[in-house]
Amino acid sequence: MKKNCLECGEVLNGRIDKKFCSDYCRNTYNNKINKESKNLIRNTNNRLRKNYRLLSNLNTSGKTKVTRTKLLDGNFDFNFFTSIYTTKTGNTYYYIYDQGYLPLENEYYLLIKKE
């Protein structure tokens, strides 16, 4: 019984468990199958990268105070961060890798870099 390539339908020759006629067909097939999940991961990583870059650019000294408006002007997205750290005093720091921010009063944020 002849089997056909899962991507292009060409008749397969060779091993009995072969599913694709070429690396191109295998890659194309798997890219189609994983398209949605890879797009989500790619978009999330891009957003984290943009947030990280903005915090790094604004926080050159390791500890800086900025307004919410300044972050929003740089298209900062507060929904994307990699970890949360809550201190014993109840302060909640949000981190994007080693760059963090702490919400303060009056729409201010303390930017810090974890050493």
Helices and strands as residue ranges (DSSP letters): H 23-33, H 35-58, E 63-67, H 68-73, E 83-86, E 92-96, E 99-103, E 108-113
